[in-house]
Amino acid sequence: MSPENVERASGDRLTVGVAARLSQYLRVLTQAKKMGKEGISSQEISEYTNINATQIRRDLSGFGKFGKRGVGYNVDALSGEIRKILRTQGQHNIALFGAGRLGQAVASSSVFADHGFNIAAAFDTDSDKVGQPIDGMQVLDYESLTNVIREKNIIVAVLAVPGEAAQQVADDVVHAGVKIIFNYTDALLHVPADVAVHTTSPAVELLYALYFYLA
């Protein structure tokens, strides 16, 4: 595999840019499958990701020959290959923190399940919410997080809590063994170097889109 075709950070590890783009391709492929599509072209993927079709073909060709010129890619086959490249085969347990409106929306969404992530536990500090159902499970007392995270082998925490509580939750889940935090709050989190934080902000995405729309 030539270095011109595939960007590597070191050895077989992908660079951040390649991993991010492959994740976007997988998102499109997952939705395409739900829509009943069996095949998809690099141009179609480009339209849904705003990534140049040439870049898409270059990214994918570096890992093998997955498509056919003039035909495109098989949705199922390419999805499986990208999951192998990203090492995301199988199911991974995640924990949800916050059972308010945002937490309930996250729990009821298929966005995580579609990619092999199972919400194995949900926590809240509000005694009125503890014990209440949320997407087929009961909300657990926040104080039980350490034991539950270790028992269920949870390495990902989703934060849907008030911003002022986010850092404390981050500290607690990291102490319990979580290595990835998906942050729905606007808080800037301080975590150890071996813990990854991904913050999602619709407002930031909108500003990004607006900049290019007005350019």
Helices and strands as residue ranges (DSSP letters): E 8-10, E 13-14, H 16-34, E 39-40, H 42-49, H 53-61, E 67-68, E 72-74, H 75-86, E 92-97, H 101-108, G 113-115, E 117-124, E 133-134, E 137-138, E 140-141, G 142-144, H 145-151, E 156-159, H 163-176, E 180-183, E 196-199, H 202-214
